[in-house]
């Protein structure tokens, strides 16, 4: 009599959720999301890659601006 086969076990993928990302990780996420959005909008692959790598191709409002204001931080209340 043949021995019964073992059921294959699948390992669960553990996702580590971090609260903060490094600047490189944030940039990679932004590029990935932009690429997916351009592809979904119907752009061909070569144009998508050009749009996400060309610095002047995107409008100014798309680039995040820092929220740090040095004048506000210098004012102290007594």
ZADO-1210 file (C-alpha; in nm, 4 decimals, padded with zeros to 6 digits):
<atoms>
<atom x="00.0000" y="00.0000" z="00.0000" code="UNK" pos="1"/>
<atom x="00.1314" y="00.3488" z="-00.0911" code="UNK" pos="2"/>
<atom x="00.2103" y="00.5954" z="00.1773" code="UNK" pos="3"/>
<atom x="-00.0186" y="00.8994" z="00.1872" code="UNK" pos="4"/>
<atom x="00.1281" y="01.2260" z="00.0620" code="UNK" pos="5"/>
<atom x="00.1668" y="01.5188" z="00.2920" code="UNK" pos="6"/>
<atom x="-00.0345" y="01.8270" z="00.2164" code="UNK" pos="7"/>
<atom x="00.1848" y="02.1133" z="00.0998" code="UNK" pos="8"/>
<atom x="00.2079" y="02.3845" z="00.3591" code="UNK" pos="9"/>
<atom x="00.2141" y="02.7449" z="00.2514" code="UNK" pos="10"/>
<atom x="00.3961" y="02.9995" z="00.4603" code="UNK" pos="11"/>
<atom x="00.2108" y="03.3175" z="00.5417" code="UNK" pos="12"/>
<atom x="00.3785" y="03.6361" z="00.4314" code="UNK" pos="13"/>
<atom x="00.4366" y="03.8665" z="00.7233" code="UNK" pos="14"/>
<atom x="00.4101" y="04.2341" z="00.6349" code="UNK" pos="15"/>
<atom x="00.6039" y="04.4696" z="00.8542" code="UNK" pos="16"/>
<atom x="00.4285" y="04.8017" z="00.8860" code="UNK" pos="17"/>
<atom x="00.6515" y="05.0945" z="00.9631" code="UNK" pos="18"/>
<atom x="00.5247" y="05.4345" z="01.0658" code="UNK" pos="19"/>
<atom x="00.8044" y="05.6243" z="00.8983" code="UNK" pos="20"/>
<atom x="00.9709" y="05.5738" z="00.5632" code="UNK" pos="21"/>
<atom x="01.3158" y="05.6868" z="00.4603" code="UNK" pos="22"/>
<atom x="01.3344" y="05.9561" z="00.1917" code="UNK" pos="23"/>
<atom x="01.4533" y="05.6953" z="-00.0586" code="UNK" pos="24"/>
<atom x="01.1565" y="05.4698" z="00.0185" code="UNK" pos="25"/>
<atom x="00.9137" y="05.7626" z="-00.0153" code="UNK" pos="26"/>
<atom x="01.0652" y="05.8535" z="-00.3528" code="UNK" pos="27"/>
<atom x="01.0412" y="05.4929" z="-00.4750" code="UNK" pos="28"/>
<atom x="00.6771" y="05.4709" z="-00.3654" code="UNK" pos="29"/>
<atom x="00.5995" y="05.7989" z="-00.5433" code="UNK" pos="30"/>
<atom x="00.7623" y="05.6803" z="-00.8665" code="UNK" pos="31"/>
<atom x="00.5774" y="05.3482" z="-00.8515" code="UNK" pos="32"/>
<atom x="00.2412" y="05.5158" z="-00.7960" code="UNK" pos="33"/>
<atom x="00.3060" y="05.7652" z="-01.0768" code="UNK" pos="34"/>
<atom x="00.3990" y="05.4854" z="-01.3181" code="UNK" pos="35"/>
<atom x="00.0823" y="05.2908" z="-01.2335" code="UNK" pos="36"/>
<atom x="-00.1324" y="05.6038" z="-01.2744" code="UNK" pos="37"/>
<atom x="00.0175" y="05.6860" z="-01.6149" code="UNK" pos="38"/>
<atom x="-00.0299" y="05.3266" z="-01.7341" code="UNK" pos="39"/>
<atom x="-00.3903" y="05.3289" z="-01.6116" code="UNK" pos="40"/>
<atom x="-00.4452" y="05.6551" z="-01.8002" code="UNK" pos="41"/>
<atom x="-00.3367" y="05.4808" z="-02.1205" code="UNK" pos="42"/>
<atom x="00.0202" y="05.6022" z="-02.1676" code="UNK" pos="43"/>
<atom x="00.2637" y="05.3604" z="-02.3333" code="UNK" pos="44"/>
<atom x="00.5489" y="05.2246" z="-02.1236" code="UNK" pos="45"/>
<atom x="00.8220" y="05.4382" z="-02.2775" code="UNK" pos="46"/>
<atom x="00.6275" y="05.7606" z="-02.2173" code="UNK" pos="47"/>
<atom x="00.5529" y="05.6576" z="-01.8573" code="UNK" pos="48"/>
<atom x="00.9196" y="05.5996" z="-01.7894" code="UNK" pos="49"/>
<atom x="01.0098" y="05.9328" z="-01.9482" code="UNK" pos="50"/>
<atom x="00.7477" y="06.1198" z="-01.7457" code="UNK" pos="51"/>
<atom x="00.8642" y="05.9814" z="-01.4119" code="UNK" pos="52"/>
<atom x="01.2345" y="06.0362" z="-01.4817" code="UNK" pos="53"/>
<atom x="01.2257" y="06.3805" z="-01.6490" code="UNK" pos="54"/>
<atom x="01.2390" y="06.6461" z="-01.3742" code="UNK" pos="55"/>
<atom x="01.0664" y="06.9191" z="-01.5767" code="UNK" pos="56"/>
<atom x="00.7822" y="06.7012" z="-01.7038" code="UNK" pos="57"/>
<atom x="00.5647" y="06.7380" z="-01.3944" code="UNK" pos="58"/>
<atom x="00.3955" y="07.0590" z="-01.2763" code="UNK" pos="59"/>
<atom x="00.5297" y="07.2519" z="-00.9761" code="UNK" pos="60"/>
<atom x="00.2237" y="07.1796" z="-00.7640" code="UNK" pos="61"/>
<atom x="00.2929" y="06.8060" z="-00.7845" code="UNK" pos="62"/>
<atom x="00.6264" y="06.8332" z="-00.6032" code="UNK" pos="63"/>
<atom x="00.5823" y="06.8426" z="-00.2243" code="UNK" pos="64"/>
<atom x="00.7005" y="07.1538" z="-00.0472" code="UNK" pos="65"/>
<atom x="00.8570" y="07.1369" z="00.2985" code="UNK" pos="66"/>
<atom x="00.6295" y="07.2451" z="00.5817" code="UNK" pos="67"/>
<atom x="00.9154" y="07.3794" z="00.7930" code="UNK" pos="68"/>
<atom x="00.8984" y="07.7537" z="00.8572" code="UNK" pos="69"/>
<atom x="01.2115" y="07.8820" z="01.0375" code="UNK" pos="70"/>
<atom x="01.0483" y="08.2131" z="01.1324" code="UNK" pos="71"/>
<atom x="00.7643" y="08.0401" z="01.3174" code="UNK" pos="72"/>
<atom x="01.0080" y="07.8189" z="01.5078" code="UNK" pos="73"/>
<atom x="01.2166" y="08.1153" z="01.6278" code="UNK" pos="74"/>
<atom x="00.9251" y="08.2902" z="01.7933" code="UNK" pos="75"/>
<atom x="00.8891" y="08.1871" z="02.1546" code="UNK" pos="76"/>
<atom x="00.6163" y="08.2902" z="02.3917" code="UNK" pos="77"/>
<atom x="00.7230" y="08.4111" z="02.7345" code="UNK" pos="78"/>
</atoms>
